[in-house]
Structures are given as C-alpha cells and as structure tokens.
Amino acid sequence: MIAYLEEQLKRSIERENRLLEKVDLLSAQIVTLSENNAVLVEHLSRLTVQIKEQTQTIQSLQEALLQKEKDFSSLSGKHRGLSKLLNNTSEKVTPQASGREAFQEAPKAEEASGSPAKARGNNGAKRKIHINMEEQIIDIWPDDPAFDKEKAVALKVVESVRYEYLPFRVIKRILRQHNFVVDNKVYTACAPRTPFMNSSYQASFIAGLLQLRYTYSMPAERIVKLFNEGGFELKKATAHFLINKAAVLLADFDSVLCKAIHTDPYIRLDETYHRIINEGKNEKGKATRKGYLWSAMANTLGLVHFFYEEGSRSKGVFLNYLDKSYQGAVHTDGLDCYKAIDTDLYPNAIRIACIQHAKRKFLDIENDCQAKDIVDTINLLYQIEHQMLPDWDDKKKLEYRNEHAPPVLKTLKEKLLRMKADPMLLPSTPLSLATNYLLNELGAVENYLLDAAYTLDNNDLERANRYISLNRRNSLFFASHNGAKHAALLFSLACSCRLHHINTFEYFTDILTRMAYLTPNSPYEILRILLPDKWKKQADDLMIEASE
C-alpha cells in the first residue's frame, strides 16, 4: 500500500513538472507575442502616417485637377470669344484712312448703310437714340495754340454722345401774383391750385413720394434719406403727412374701384397678410399683430383693389364686399368663406378654383412618387394651354380646351380617388391632406372649361399681392388701421397702373392736380374716368372748368 502511494505521488510530481514546463513555454510565447504586437503597433503607426500622407497627396492632386479644369474652361471660353470676334465681320479691325480721306470716305459708308445710327456687334442691333430725352448740344473746338479758325477749312463734324445722370432735382418756384387797380376796379392774379389748401407742395412732389412708396416699396425713412441726400431737407413727419393727405383726397376712389370691379364678368379674389401696430401690447406681449388685406382683380378691366377691414379675415368681410347680385365668375383659392359662392347666396355667380394652390401642396412633398405623378398630371393641363396659338379666337381656344382637357381631368380624379382609398395613406399626412384638398376643389377647377377667358390659376392676382409682400419686408408694419387702409387704396391705384403700363408718377401727378379742382363727393362718372383703365394723360380742361 505504501509502495502504491509512493508511486502515485511520484506520478503527481511528474505531472506537476510537465505543467510547469508548459506554463514556462506559454510564458515565453506570451512574451514573444507581446514583442510581435509591439512591432505590429509600430508598423501600423507607420502605415497610418503613410496613409495620411497619401490622402493629402490625393487631395492636393484633386485640387490641382479642379484648378486645371477651371483654367481649361476659362481658356475654352476665351477661345470661343476670340473665334466669334474673328468670324464676325462687323467686329473685324480694318485699317482706317487718316486725315481728309477719312472724312471723305465716311459719308459714303453712311449712305451705303442707309442709317445714321452706328452699327453694333450685338446681332446687328443699332445704338438706342433716346429721342424723348432732354438734349444739349456742346461744340468742342481744337485747343491747339497754332489753330487759326479763320484760315481753317471745315471737315466733317464728328458727334459723340454722353449720357449724364442727375440723381435728384427739386425746383423751388416762387409765384409772384401781381395785383392792379384800373378805374377803381381791382384785378388780381390767381395762383394755380395745389392738391392741399395753403400747401407749398405741388402735385408732382406728392406724386414722387407716392411712386417711391407704393410702386418701388420704399419705406418713408428711405424716401426721406433720399431727399436729404439730394439736397432737399424733408422731415419724416412731413412725408407721412403728405402721403396720408393724398390718401384722404383720393378716398372716394375706393368705392369707385369696388363698383367698377363688380361690373367685370370675371374677377379674382385673394388675401394676404401684413403686420399692424397694436394700440397696446397683446396677451402675448407683442406690440404688433397680423392683419389681412383682401385683394380683388377685374380680369377684363385690369383693375386691382386692395381693401382692409381692421385686419379681419372673417367670412363677413368677403360677404360684405362681393355683391349678392354679382353675375360672373370668381376665381379663388380654397378658403372656406369663398365656398359661399357655390351656394344660393350667389345664384348668378360661379366659382373657379385655383389649381396652383393644390399643386403647391404636392410640390412641398419631397421624394414621393405619387405626389410627383399628380404634379406631372396637372402640368399636362398647362401644356394644353400653351399649345394654343396666339392668333386663335376665343371660340377655337375653348373648343381645343374642351377637347383635350377633360380626359386629363378624368385621369387626375381617378388617381386622387385611388390614393384616397389606399389604406396605407394615413389621414394626417401631407399627402392625404393635399389629396383631399384637390378632390374637394376639382369640381370648381373644371369650371375653367366654360369660357376661353378663364384660367387654371389665380397667379395674376398673386403677382399683384407681391407688392404687399415686398412692403412687408421693407416697412415691416403699418402704423395703424387707418394707415393700412390708406396704403391699400394707394397700392390699388399703383398696381392698376402697372397692369396698364402707365407711369405711376405721371398718373398720380395728373389725378392729384384734377382733384384740386374737383368738388368733394364728385359723381361716380367723373371719378370713373380717372381710374387707370380709362385714364388719359392729358387733363380734361372742360371738366375742370365745369367743376369750378
């Protein structure tokens, strides 16, 4: 038994020794691996540095390549330009005769061309002459001391044109009224009237303010600065006073515009917003609030009417404006108050919906194939409109539209119904909202098929609304409700002038001059002919004499 135990002990010692040997071997291997790892780490570090260097080199090469491409593009452009110069005979440099020969040959060349205007290289265009411009002729003589004018033989006079810009000009006119007594009778001279009684400012001065303010959307601060830099000291309070007095003087045009627009068989309606100063801070602590200006356009007459009712956008403002007896078509967006046109309140009117409003809702949905498909289908309707030739009469245009548009409208409706029935389309998503909006408006959109004058969208009026948007950026806010109402009237007249390509300065100068001679509450017929669609530049002297 003891021998057996000794044998087992001996074997255990041997196993332990073998294990120790393995541990020593593993330790040696670990040391070796550690050394190899250090070498690998060092090698990786070197590789990392090399990669960074190579990356920088590649970036430098890319930048150099881009610069080369730019240089090549620039050289190509210059090469094309030189080629055009060489190939264009009108711009070739030709030897010129000198002295008397040059003056003898010049009239012949002018006679051959058949035109005194200098030929240009811009596709054969002639130099603009500006016939209506103020012209001054200045003679320039040789300044050589040896020049003797009495012995000189005149050659051809060479004319060159120089345009001078005078940035600002205000004339101070002093009117001296001479009074006399003849045979105990007093004869007095009367000065011409001004728009405002006992005012030193003529109609042209006020018209200049109105043009800068309501045609070019310059706020009063900038107008005053422009006058002051031009040498005329104008106070901001004076500018505001003159503009407001002009709006009061022209206040009767507001009702005249409204009445004239109601005579048009096709009108457009829309609304836009502007900031208005509160009398005090509101519940949110803000000193301004959002107010709405409504806009109406007589499509046939070319008149725009902005109207303002304390900044309200309520349905009542619309109902009070559009007469219940109106007969014709009204183009609007999908605002709920306009849906009243489809009811018995307006039995003789029809509503045409603006398809552009619906199209924008689909355009705002990015990366959606269904939204893009709807936009492409709507564009087919515009393509049909563009295919009509300008010389077609209304009857032919309407026949062409009714032949090609209904199939597109039918396809559009089918696509919208399929999208609405799709269970994967959630109700609150932008695509679902846009689909429901267009489906609700599609019946009113189809009304544009009834007359060749009707259009698919309300963009003509929205372009007029841009004047309010521009003023919103430049002037930020209206100072009061009265200020907004005055601005609405003056913007109406300015935008109507732009539709008829009328110079707003000339228009305001003329009507302010006439209003100085008209009595208050002048008849509608007199004021109607002063609206831009009937206005003529020359004042009607007979009407002025009759008003006196």
C-alpha positions in Angstrom: 0.0 0.0 0.0 2.8 2.4 0.9 4.5 1.5 -2.4 1.4 2.2 -4.3 1.0 5.6 -2.6 4.6 6.5 -3.4 4.1 5.5 -7.0 1.0 7.8 -7.2 2.9 10.7 -5.5 5.8 10.2 -8.0 3.3 10.4 -10.9 1.7 13.5 -9.5 5.1 15.2 -9.2 5.9 14.4 -12.8 2.6 15.8 -14.0 3.2 18.9 -12.0 6.6 19.3 -13.5 5.2 18.9 -17.0 2.6 21.5 -16.2 5.3 23.9 -15.0 7.2 23.3 -18.2 4.0 24.1 -20.2 3.5 27.3 -18.1 7.1 28.3 -18.8 6.6 27.6 -22.5 3.3 29.6 -22.6 5.0 32.5 -20.7 7.8 32.5 -23.3 5.2 32.5 -26.1 3.3 35.4 -24.4 6.5 37.4 -24.2 7.1 36.7 -27.9 3.6 37.7 -28.9 4.0 40.9 -26.9 7.1 41.7 -28.7 5.5 40.9 -32.0 2.5 43.0 -31.0 4.7 46.0 -30.3 6.3 45.5 -33.7 2.8 45.4 -35.3 1.7 48.5 -33.5 4.8 50.3 -34.7 4.2 49.1 -38.2 0.6 50.2 -38.1 1.6 53.6 -36.9 4.0 53.9 -39.8 1.2 52.8 -42.2 -1.2 55.3 -40.7 1.3 58.1 -41.2 1.8 56.9 -44.8 -1.9 56.8 -45.5 -2.4 60.3 -44.2 0.4 61.5 -46.4 -1.1 59.7 -49.4 -4.5 61.2 -48.6 -3.1 64.7 -48.5 -1.3 64.0 -51.8 -4.5 62.8 -53.4 -6.4 65.8 -52.1 -3.7 68.1 -53.5 -3.9 66.3 -56.8 -7.7 66.7 -56.8 -7.5 70.4 -56.1 -4.9 70.8 -58.8 -7.1 68.8 -61.2 -10.1 71.0 -60.4 -8.0 74.1 -60.9 -6.8 72.8 -64.2 -10.4 72.1 -65.3 -11.3 75.7 -64.3 -8.3 77.0 -66.3 -9.3 74.9 -69.2 -12.9 76.1 -69.1 -11.7 79.7 -68.9 -9.4 79.2 -71.9 -12.2 77.5 -73.8 -14.4 80.4 -73.2 -11.7 82.9 -74.3 -11.1 80.7 -77.4 -14.8 80.8 -78.2 -14.9 84.5 -77.7 -11.8 85.0 -80.0 -13.3 82.7 -82.6 -16.5 84.8 -82.6 -14.5 88.0 -82.9 -12.5 86.6 -85.9 -15.6 85.2 -87.6 -17.8 88.3 -87.1 -17.1 90.6 -89.9 -18.8 93.6 -88.1 -16.2 93.5 -85.4 -13.1 92.9 -87.5 -10.4 95.5 -87.1 -9.8 97.1 -90.5 -7.2 99.7 -91.5 -8.6 103.2 -91.3 -7.8 106.1 -93.5 -6.4 109.2 -91.9 -6.9 113.0 -92.3 -9.0 114.3 -95.1 -9.5 110.8 -96.7 -11.3 109.6 -93.6 -13.8 112.4 -93.8 -14.4 111.9 -97.5 -15.0 108.2 -97.1 -17.3 108.4 -94.1 -20.3 109.9 -95.8 -20.1 107.2 -98.5 -20.1 104.4 -95.9 -23.1 106.1 -94.1 -25.1 106.3 -97.3 -24.4 102.7 -98.1 -25.6 101.6 -94.7 -28.9 103.6 -95.1 -28.9 104.5 -91.4 -27.2 107.3 -89.4 -27.1 105.1 -86.3 -23.8 103.4 -85.6 -23.9 99.6 -86.3 -23.2 97.5 -83.3 -21.9 94.0 -82.9 -24.8 92.9 -80.8 -26.6 90.8 -83.5 -26.8 93.8 -85.8 -28.6 96.0 -83.2 -28.5 99.8 -83.5 -27.5 102.2 -80.9 -30.5 103.4 -78.9 -31.2 107.1 -79.7 -33.5 108.1 -76.8 -35.5 110.6 -78.9 -37.6 111.8 -75.9 -34.7 112.7 -73.7 -33.6 116.3 -73.0 -30.8 117.1 -75.4 -28.0 119.6 -75.2 -25.5 120.3 -78.0 -22.0 121.4 -77.0 -19.5 122.5 -79.6 -15.8 121.5 -79.0 -13.1 123.3 -80.9 -9.4 122.3 -81.3 -7.3 123.5 -78.4 -4.0 123.7 -80.3 -2.5 127.2 -79.9 -1.4 127.1 -83.6 -5.0 126.6 -84.8 -6.3 129.6 -86.7 -10.1 129.3 -87.1 -10.2 132.0 -89.9 -7.8 130.0 -92.1 -9.3 126.6 -91.3 -11.1 124.5 -93.8 -14.0 122.7 -92.1 -14.1 119.0 -92.3 -16.8 116.6 -91.1 -18.1 117.2 -87.6 -17.8 114.1 -85.5 -20.5 113.6 -83.0 -20.2 111.6 -79.8 -23.0 111.0 -77.3 -22.5 111.2 -73.5 -25.4 110.5 -71.1 -25.4 112.4 -67.8 -27.4 111.3 -64.8 -28.9 113.8 -62.4 -30.0 111.8 -59.4 -32.3 114.3 -57.8 -33.9 117.5 -58.8 -36.4 119.7 -56.9 -37.4 123.1 -58.3 -38.4 125.9 -56.0 -40.9 128.0 -57.9 -41.7 131.5 -56.5 -45.0 132.6 -57.8 -45.4 136.4 -57.8 -49.0 137.4 -58.0 -49.3 141.0 -59.4 -52.4 142.8 -58.5 -53.6 146.1 -60.1 -56.3 148.8 -59.8 -57.7 150.2 -63.0 -60.6 152.7 -62.8 -61.3 151.8 -59.2 -61.5 148.1 -60.2 -59.1 145.6 -58.6 -57.5 143.0 -60.9 -55.9 140.1 -59.0 -53.8 137.2 -60.3 -54.7 133.7 -59.1 -52.0 131.1 -58.5 -52.7 127.6 -59.7 -54.3 125.4 -57.1 -52.4 122.7 -55.1 -53.9 119.4 -54.0 -53.9 120.6 -50.4 -55.1 124.1 -49.5 -52.3 126.6 -48.5 -49.7 123.9 -49.2 -46.3 124.6 -50.8 -46.2 121.2 -52.4 -47.4 120.7 -55.9 -49.0 117.5 -57.2 -45.7 116.4 -58.8 -43.9 116.5 -55.5 -46.6 114.4 -53.8 -46.7 112.0 -56.8 -43.0 111.4 -56.4 -43.5 110.3 -52.8 -46.4 108.0 -53.8 -44.3 106.5 -56.6 -41.4 105.7 -54.4 -43.6 104.4 -51.6 -46.2 102.3 -53.5 -44.5 101.4 -56.8 -41.0 100.8 -55.5 -42.0 99.9 -51.9 -39.5 102.3 -50.3 -40.4 103.0 -46.6 -40.7 106.6 -45.6 -37.4 106.6 -43.8 -35.5 105.7 -47.0 -37.5 108.3 -49.0 -36.6 111.0 -46.5 -33.0 110.0 -46.7 -33.0 110.1 -50.5 -34.5 113.6 -50.5 -32.0 114.8 -47.9 -29.0 113.3 -49.8 -30.3 115.1 -52.9 -30.1 118.5 -51.1 -33.8 118.9 -50.1 -34.4 118.7 -46.4 -37.5 116.7 -45.8 -38.8 115.6 -42.5 -40.3 112.2 -41.9 -43.4 113.7 -40.4 -43.9 115.8 -43.5 -43.6 112.8 -45.8 -46.1 110.9 -43.8 -48.4 113.9 -43.7 -48.3 114.4 -47.5 -48.9 110.7 -48.2 -51.8 110.4 -45.7 -53.4 113.6 -47.0 -53.2 112.2 -50.6 -54.9 109.0 -49.5 -57.7 111.1 -47.9 -58.0 113.3 -51.0 -58.3 110.1 -53.1 -60.6 108.3 -50.6 -63.6 108.3 -53.0 -61.7 106.1 -55.4 -62.1 103.2 -53.0 -65.8 102.9 -53.6 -65.4 103.7 -57.3 -62.9 100.8 -57.7 -65.2 98.4 -55.9 -68.1 99.3 -58.1 -66.0 99.1 -61.3 -64.7 95.7 -60.4 -68.3 94.4 -59.9 -69.1 95.2 -63.5 -66.4 92.8 -64.7 -67.7 89.4 -65.7 -64.5 87.7 -64.4 -62.9 88.7 -61.1 -60.3 87.2 -58.9 -60.2 87.3 -55.1 -57.4 86.5 -52.6 -55.9 87.8 -49.4 -52.5 88.4 -47.9 -51.2 89.5 -44.5 -49.2 92.4 -43.1 -48.1 93.4 -39.6 -50.1 96.1 -37.8 -49.0 98.0 -34.7 -51.4 97.5 -31.8 -52.5 100.3 -29.6 -51.0 98.3 -26.7 -49.3 95.0 -26.3 -51.5 92.0 -26.8 -51.8 89.0 -24.5 -48.6 87.5 -25.8 -46.7 90.7 -25.0 -46.3 91.7 -28.7 -46.7 95.3 -30.0 -47.8 94.1 -33.5 -50.4 91.8 -34.8 -51.1 90.1 -38.1 -53.7 91.8 -40.2 -55.1 90.8 -43.6 -55.5 92.8 -46.7 -58.0 91.4 -49.2 -57.4 91.8 -52.9 -59.7 91.8 -55.9 -58.8 92.0 -59.6 -61.1 92.7 -62.5 -59.6 90.4 -65.1 -61.1 92.2 -68.2 -60.7 95.8 -67.0 -57.2 95.3 -65.5 -58.0 96.9 -62.1 -56.7 95.8 -58.7 -58.5 96.7 -55.5 -56.9 96.1 -52.1 -59.4 96.6 -49.2 -58.9 96.4 -45.4 -61.3 95.9 -42.6 -59.5 96.2 -39.3 -57.2 93.3 -40.4 -60.0 90.8 -40.2 -60.1 87.7 -42.4 -63.6 86.7 -41.4 -66.2 85.5 -43.8 -68.2 88.6 -43.1 -65.6 90.8 -44.8 -65.9 88.8 -48.0 -69.7 88.7 -47.9 -69.9 92.5 -47.4 -67.6 93.0 -50.4 -69.0 90.7 -53.1 -72.5 91.9 -54.0 -75.1 89.1 -53.9 -76.4 90.1 -57.3 -73.0 89.7 -59.0 -73.2 87.9 -62.3 -70.0 86.3 -63.5 -67.1 84.0 -62.4 -65.0 84.4 -59.3 -61.5 82.8 -59.2 -60.4 82.0 -55.6 -58.4 79.5 -53.6 -60.0 77.0 -51.2 -60.6 79.3 -48.2 -63.9 78.3 -46.6 -65.6 81.7 -47.0 -65.3 81.6 -50.8 -67.4 78.4 -50.8 -70.4 80.7 -50.3 -70.3 81.4 -54.0 -71.3 77.8 -54.6 -74.5 78.3 -52.5 -77.8 80.1 -53.1 -76.3 83.3 -51.7 -74.9 84.0 -55.1 -77.3 82.4 -57.6 -75.8 84.1 -60.7 -72.1 83.5 -59.9 -69.8 80.6 -60.3 -66.5 79.9 -58.6 -63.4 78.7 -60.3 -60.8 77.1 -58.0 -57.1 77.8 -58.3 -55.3 74.6 -59.2 -51.9 76.2 -58.5 -52.8 76.2 -54.7 -53.3 72.5 -54.8 -50.2 71.9 -56.9 -48.0 73.6 -54.4 -49.2 71.3 -51.7 -48.0 68.3 -53.7 -44.7 70.1 -54.7 -44.0 70.6 -51.0 -44.0 66.8 -50.5 -40.4 65.7 -51.4 -39.3 62.3 -52.6 -42.8 60.9 -53.1 -43.6 59.3 -56.4 -47.3 59.7 -56.0 -47.1 63.4 -55.3 -44.8 63.8 -58.3 -47.3 61.9 -60.5 -50.1 64.3 -59.5 -47.9 67.3 -60.3 -47.0 65.8 -63.7 -50.7 65.3 -64.5 -51.5 68.9 -63.5 -48.7 70.1 -65.8 -50.4 68.3 -68.7 -53.3 70.8 -68.3 -50.8 73.7 -68.6 -49.3 72.1 -71.7 -52.7 72.1 -73.3 -53.0 75.9 -72.6 -49.5 76.5 -74.0 -50.3 74.6 -77.2 -53.0 77.2 -78.2 -51.8 79.6 -80.8 -51.9 83.4 -80.1 -54.0 84.1 -83.3 -56.8 81.7 -82.3 -60.1 83.4 -81.4 -61.9 82.6 -78.2 -64.2 80.0 -79.8 -61.3 78.0 -81.2 -59.4 78.1 -77.9 -62.5 76.9 -76.0 -63.1 74.1 -78.4 -59.5 72.9 -78.2 -59.5 73.2 -74.4 -62.7 71.1 -74.1 -61.4 68.5 -76.5 -58.1 67.8 -74.7 -58.5 68.9 -71.0 -61.4 66.7 -69.9 -59.5 63.4 -70.3 -56.6 64.7 -68.2 -59.0 65.9 -65.5 -60.7 62.5 -65.5 -57.3 60.8 -65.1 -56.4 63.2 -62.4 -59.6 62.5 -60.4 -59.1 58.7 -60.8 -55.6 58.9 -59.4 -56.7 61.0 -56.5 -59.5 58.6 -55.6 -57.1 55.6 -55.7 -54.8 57.5 -53.4 -57.6 58.3 -51.0 -58.8 54.7 -50.9 -55.3 53.4 -50.1 -55.4 52.0 -46.5 -51.7 52.8 -46.2 -52.3 56.5 -46.6 -52.7 58.0 -43.1 -55.2 60.8 -42.7 -52.9 63.3 -41.1 -50.0 63.0 -43.6 -49.3 65.9 -46.0 -50.1 63.6 -49.0 -53.5 62.8 -47.6 -54.3 66.5 -46.8 -53.2 67.5 -50.3 -55.2 64.8 -51.9 -58.4 65.7 -50.0 -57.9 69.4 -50.8 -57.6 68.9 -54.5 -60.5 66.4 -54.6 -62.7 69.0 -52.9 -61.7 71.7 -55.3 -61.6 69.7 -58.5 -65.3 70.4 -59.3 -64.6 74.1 -59.2 -61.4 73.7 -61.1 -63.4 72.2 -64.0 -65.4 75.4 -64.4 -62.5 77.0 -66.3 -63.7 74.9 -69.2 -66.8 77.2 -69.5 -65.1 80.2 -71.1 -61.9 80.9 -73.0 -61.1 83.9 -70.7 -60.9 81.7 -67.6 -57.6 80.4 -66.5 -56.3 77.5 -64.4 -54.8 79.5 -61.6 -55.0 82.8 -59.7 -51.4 83.8 -60.4 -52.2 87.2 -62.0 -53.6 88.4 -58.7 -50.9 86.8 -56.7 -48.3 88.8 -58.7 -50.1 91.9 -57.5 -50.0 90.6 -53.9 -46.2 90.6 -54.2 -46.3 94.4 -53.8 -47.7 93.9 -50.3 -45.1 91.1 -49.6 -42.3 93.5 -50.7 -43.7 96.2 -48.5 -43.9 93.7 -45.6 -40.2 93.1 -45.9 -39.2 96.7 -46.3 -41.6 98.6 -44.0 -42.3 95.7 -41.5 -45.7 97.0 -40.4 -48.4 99.6 -40.8 -48.6 102.1 -38.0 -52.4 101.9 -37.6 -55.6 100.5 -39.1 -56.1 103.9 -40.9 -52.6 103.7 -42.3 -53.3 100.2 -43.6 -56.5 101.3 -45.2 -54.8 104.3 -46.9 -52.0 102.1 -48.1 -54.5 99.6 -49.5 -56.1 102.3 -51.7 -52.7 103.7 -53.0 -51.4 100.2 -53.7 -54.6 99.6 -55.6 -54.0 102.5 -57.9 -50.3 101.8 -58.3 -50.8 98.1 -59.2 -53.6 99.0 -61.6 -51.3 101.4 -63.3 -48.7 98.7 -63.7 -51.2 96.4 -65.3 -51.9 99.1 -68.0 -48.1 100.0 -68.3 -48.8 103.5 -67.0 -46.1 105.6 -65.5 -47.3 105.9 -61.9 -45.6 109.3 -61.4 -47.5 110.8 -64.3 -50.7 109.2 -63.2 -50.6 110.4 -59.6 -49.5 113.9 -60.7 -52.4 114.2 -63.1 -55.2 112.9 -60.8 -53.9 114.9 -57.8 -54.0 118.0 -60.0 -57.5 117.3 -61.1 -58.7 116.6 -57.6 -57.5 120.0 -56.6 -60.2 121.4 -58.9 -63.0 118.9 -58.2 -65.6 119.4 -55.5 -65.8 116.9 -52.6 -68.1 113.8 -53.3 -67.7 114.1 -57.0 -70.0 112.0 -59.1 -69.1 108.4 -59.9 -68.9 109.1 -63.6 -66.2 111.8 -63.2 -64.0 109.7 -60.9 -64.6 106.5 -63.0 -62.7 108.0 -66.0 -59.8 108.7 -63.7 -59.2 105.0 -62.9 -56.1 103.6 -64.8 -58.2 101.6 -67.3 -59.8 104.8 -68.7 -57.3 107.5 -67.7 -55.7 109.6 -70.3 -52.5 111.5 -69.7 -53.8 115.0 -70.8 -56.1 116.6 -68.3 -59.7 117.3 -69.3 -59.9 121.1 -69.1 -63.6 121.2 -69.8 -64.3 119.0 -66.8 -62.1 121.2 -64.6 -63.8 124.4 -65.8 -67.2 122.8 -65.1 -66.2 121.9 -61.6 -65.3 125.5 -60.9 
